[in-house]
Structures are given as structure tokens and as C-alpha cells.
Amino acid sequence: MLILIAVAALVACGSAEGSRGRVTAAQAPVPAGSPACTATSRLIPSCGAWWGIAPEVFTGVPVDHALRGAESRMGAAADVVHVYHRGSELFPTDAEIALARDPARPRLLMINWKPSFDHTWAEIARGALDARIHRLAGYLRSTFPERFFLTIHHEPENDVDASSGSGMEASDYAAMFRHIVLKLRGEGVKNAVMVMTYMGAPNWAAKPWFEDLYPGDDVVDWVGMDPYADGRVDDFDGLVNKTRKEYPDWPGFYRWMQGRFPGKPVMVAEWGVFGRSGDRSFRRAFFESVRRQIKSYPQIKALIYFDSPRAPRGDTSFDNGLGADRAFTDLARDPYFRATRVPRP
């Protein structure tokens, strides 16, 4: 029933059902950076999708140098830069603010914040970090009035402890997320566009507590997923709609998001492609598939690559592989990602 509602909503916006069970958008040609294409108050681009990157992660390179290095390597500018903060750190930093306010090429910030490693979600929901949230709210009000994306404790699935009273149950995560968002808003932070970021893996979606993670439509503006192309993923379709035979009832993350959140934009907040030892051209072929297939997923409004030679599960550098650099540059420069300009501060 939910899938039917989602498809109906997308058809009303001018899309049609694709031959492989995907929803294909009718895309009229739009000049790059057309004035007719704008971003909403929730940073939803009216044309195409944002192109973003988490640059040179785990290398120790400062974010401004890392971003400019990544942009030089891919031969294109990023709309969104994904940065990571934890604990009592104040954000955005001076370097991040400078990137957002670059007069030649402003960028949107996607800030990823894990508020604490010392308190349970339940404790945070009961106010254990209110002083920290108060300090952050004051910093944001005085330092960064621009709109930015904010996700709180991304990929919570593998941190869930389903034991009763653990303080780390899925419902505790939802309560923690709600508490932080409402506290920030109550203290005058109106410019944070909230993203709920899932792992995007079928095994977690099959858990009985999975639906309990969601904090509520009123505190979530975008929904995100962090899928990676491992040995069982061959193209972009398989990345955003991973299915597994051991979970026959799972339709894939994009399809689930269509039905569960028909009115919300989807962000692929992290995605990466691991190389294959027997196929040095795999990354090139994969990036070519993204360019072919992205328009079949009109609810995806931001695509942010995780660029790291030292990612926990392997190397996700986009230019490591036969022809990968050229294919990634072609993808980054595709007019679909150049249709809507980043709003100037």
C-alpha cells in the first residue's frame, strides 16, 4: 500500500514507472546553473541533485586542503562537503565556514555529529548533554546563520542494543534525535536541515526494531543512506536497492524509502566503491552506471561520495583504477548535478 502511494505521488510530479520496477523521471534539458532551478528552504534542489564529497577521509589532511585536492583530482567542484564532528566539538570550524562562504564557489555543509561516546541515547534524551547542546546552539547563532545539513549519530543500526533498559534501544535513538533537534530549535537554531541517516543494509532493515529508529517527520527533513559497493554490488541500481536472498521481504532501500517517506528527499550521504582484485576496470564501469542510472531515482536529491584510501573496509579513492578517474570526472560534470546552483550565503 505504501509503495502504491509513493508511486502515485511521483507520477503526479511527472514521473513514470520504469521497466525494472524503478521510477523514471521525465527530465527536461536544463542549462547548467539555470536561474529557473532553485533550492527550497530545506535545501532541496528543484532540478537534478547536489553533487558532494567527503574528501580524503582518514588521511589527516585538513578539510580545506583535502576538498581542494579532491576537487582538483575529479576536475569539478563539489556542491556539498561532508565533514565529521564528535562530542563537545563546536561546528562548523573556521575552515569549514570559509568553504561554505567561498565567494568563487560557495558550498553546502553536511555536518555529521556524534554527540557522545560516554552517554547512552536514553541519557541524552533525558537531558544529560543539554549544557553541550546549549553551548553549540549559542555558537551556531553567533557564527553560522547559513542553512546546512546536520545528521545526528549516523548509521545507528549497528549501535543498537535491543536489551530492555540498555539505553541503546532503537526507540532510545529516536528519542535522543528528537530531543537534540527540539532543543536546538528551542534555542534559536533554525537553519539546520535535519537528515536521518541509515546504513542502507538489508540485514539491519530486517531487524524487528528497525522501524523504531525513526524520530518523526517533524524533526527529519531528509532521509539518508550510506551504501557501499562491495563484492555483491555491480552497479548503481544494486547499490541503492540492495537486496539479499536471505531477506526475501526486503525491497531495497530506495524502494523502502519511496514507500515510507514519499514526501521527503533522499540523500546518499556516503557511498563508495571498493576495487576488485581481478578487475581493475570495475570502478570505471561502476561510475559509468551511476551516470546512466541516477535519473531513474528522482527522489535522490544529493549524492555524496566517501573518498578515502584508508576506509575501514578498503580503499574508496575514486581515481584508483583503470579509467576510474575519467569516468568519475564525467559523472561529476554531468549536467544533472550542475542544474541547481548552491545558494549564496
N, C-alpha and C positions, 0 to 999 in steps of 0.2 A: 504493500500500500504506500509506504513512504517513497519507494523508488518511483512509483507512478506519479506521485505528487511532484517529485523533483523533476522528472522528465517534462511534466506539464508546464512547470514553471519555466524551464529552459526553452521549451518550444514557444512559449509566449514571448520570449525575448528574441525569437528569430532563429532558433537552432533546430536541428533535425536529428533523428536517431540514425546513428551510423550502422554500417553493415556488421560490425564486430561487437555490437552491444554498447558502443561508446556514443557519446553525444557530440555531434559535429557542429561547430558554429559556422554560420554563414559570415565570412569575413570580407567586407568590402575593402578595396585598397585604400589605405590611408597614408598620406605623406608622413615621413619621419618627423616627429615632434609637431604634429599638426595642432594649430590653435583650437581646432574643434574637439581635440581629445584632452580631457582634464581629469584631475584626481578629486575624489569626493573628500568630505571631512574625515572619513575613515580610511583615507589613503587608497581607495580602490581606483585603479586606472580605468577610464571609460573605454579605452582602446588597448588591445593587446594585454601585455603583462609586464611587470617590473622584472628587470634582469639584475641579479645580485650575486655577491660572493662573500664568503668568509675566507679572507686571504692568508695564505701561507701559515696556517694554524700549526701550533706546536713547534715553530721554528725559533721562537724568541725574538723575531724581528718586530719592532714597534709597528703598530697598526697602520700609521700613515705611510711608512715606507713599504710595508707589506702590501697595502692596497695599490699603491702606485706601481710597485713591482708586478703585481698580478695583472693590473690593467695594461701595463706595457707588454707583458707576455701574451695576453689574449687579444691585444690590438683593439680594445674597446673599453669604454668607461662603464662603470657599474652604476645602476640606479640605487641599489641598496647595499650597504656594507653591514655584515653580521658580526657583532662583537659580543664578548662574553665577560660577565662580571659575577662576583660571588660575595656572600657575607656582607660586611659593612662598607664595601667599596661604594663610593659615590660615582654616579654616572649621569651623563656622558663625560668623559675626560676632556681636557683641553684639546688633545689631538683629534678626538672623535668629533668634537664641536667644529673644529677647523675643517674637517672633511665635509661635514653637513653644510657648512656655510661657504664652501669654496665658491668664489664668485664666478669662476670659469665653468665649474661643473658641480653644482650642489648635489648632495646625495642624501637619501633617507637612511636613518639608522634603525637597524633591527637589533635591539638590546636584549640579551639573554641573561637572566638573573636567577641564580640560585641563592635564595635569601639566607640560608643557614645550613651548616652540616652538623650543628650541635643541638638543634631542637627538632622535635617531631613536627609533622604537619599539624597535628592536633594542638600542640602547644602554640604554634604560630597563630592558628585560628583563634585561640583563646587570648591572644594579645602579648605573647612573650617577646615579640620583636617590634612592638608598637613604637618604642623610642627610636629604633633604627629606621622604621618607615617614616616617622615624623621628621627625622633629620634629612632623609632622602627627599621628602616632599618639599621641604624648605629649599634645599639645593636646586631642585628642578624648577621651582617657581622663580628663583632669582637668577638662574643661569641659562636655562634652555627652554624657552617658551614654544619652540617649534614642535610640530607633530612628529612623533616617532613610534615605531613598533616596539612593544615590550611583551616578552614572554616570561612567565614565571615557572621556574623549575621544569624545564622542558623534558620531554621523554620520561614522564613519571612512572610508566608501567613497570620497569624493572626495579623500582624502589618500593613498590607496594609490598607491605607485609599484611596479609589478609587475616592475621590472628586478631581476634576480638580484643580491643583495648590496646593494640600496639601503638596507636597514634599515627600509624603509617598505612591505614586502610585507604582504599580508593576514595571513600566518602570524606576522609580527612584531607586528602589532597584538594578536593573540590571546595571544602570549607576554607582551607588555607588560601587558595587562589581568590575566592570571593572576598575574604577578609582583607587581603592586601589591596585589591582593586578598590574596594569601597573606602578603605582608609585613605588611600592616595587621593581619590576623588573628593572625599570629605575635607581634605586638607588643601584643596585647590589645584590638584594636578588634573587638568582637563585635556591635556594634549597627548596622553599615552594611548595609543591604539593597541588594544589588548589581543594577543594571539595565544590560543591554547594549542600547544604543540605535542602531538602524539609521535610515537616511534614509527608507526606505519608498518608494523609486522603482524602477520596473521596469527602467530602463536599467542601474542598478548591480547589481541582482539577476541580470541576465543575464551578468555577467562570470564568466569561468572560475574566478576566485579567490574568488568571493563566499562560498562555504561555509567557506573557510579563516579567515574573520574570527572565527568563534565560539570563545570562550575555553574553553568546557567547562561542563557542567551544575553541577559542584561549586563554581564561582565566579560563577555567574549565577543570581539568584533570580527576576528578572522579565526579560522581553524587551520592548523598546520600539520604537516607530517615530515618525517626525516628518513626517507627510504634510501638505501644504498644498493648498488648493482653488484651482487655477489655472484657466485658461480651458477646460480639458478635463475638469473635475470638476464635476458638477452637484448631487450630494447626498452624504450621509454614506457610503452604500454605495460610491460611486465613490471616496471619499477613502481609506477603509481597505482597499479592494480594487482599487487602481488597476491596470488592465491597459492594454496598448498593442498594436495590431495588429502592430507590428514585432517584438514579443516574444511570439509565439503560445503558447509553452510556460509562460509565467509566469501563475500562477493568481490573483495578487493577494496583498498582504502578509498580510492576516489569514488567508486560506486557507493560505498557506505556513506561517505560524506555527502554525496548528492542527495541521498535519501534522508539522512539525519539532519543535515544543515542546508536545506535547499536555498535559503536566502543569504548565506554567508560566503564570502570569498575564501578560497583555499590558497594557502601558501605552502610551497615545497620549501621549507625553511632550511633544510640541509639536504643535499643529495650529492652523491659521489660515485665514481666508477672505479672499481679495482681492476688492475691489469690481470691478464690471463697469460700464464707462462707459455702456453702453447700457441698463443695468438696475439702477436704484438699489434695487430691492427684492430683489436676489439674495441679500444676506446674510440678510435676514429669512427667505426661503424655505429657505436652507441650514440655518439654525439650527433651523427647524421640522422639517427632515428628520432632523436628529440626534435630536431628541426622539422622533420616530416610530420610528426605526430602531435606536437604541442597544441595545435589549433583544434584538435579533437577533444580538448579538455578545457572548455571555456570558463569553467568555474575556477581554474587555476589562474590566479592573478599576480603571482610572484614566484620566481624560480631562483633559488639562491644556492650556488654551488659551494661545497666544502672542499677547499683546495689545501691539501696537506700532504707532504711527503712522509709524515710520521703519524698518520691517523691510527687509532688503536687497532683497527682491523687490517691495515695495509696502507699503501700509497694511493692517494686520490688526486695527485697532481694532474691537472688537465692536459699538460703538454708532454707527458711521459708515455710515448707510444708512437708507432709508425703512423704518421699523418694525423695524430690526435690534435696537435696544435692548430693546424689549418682548419680542421673540422670544428674545433671549439671556437675559433675566431669567426668562422662563418655563422655559427649559431649565435654568438654574442652580438653580431652585427645585423642579425635578421630584423627586418622592419617590424615584425610582431613585437619585439622588445624595444623598439625605438619610437613607437607611435605616440606615447604619452610622456611628456616631459616632467621631470621631478619639479614639484612646486618650489619656487624660490623662497628663502626664509623671509 
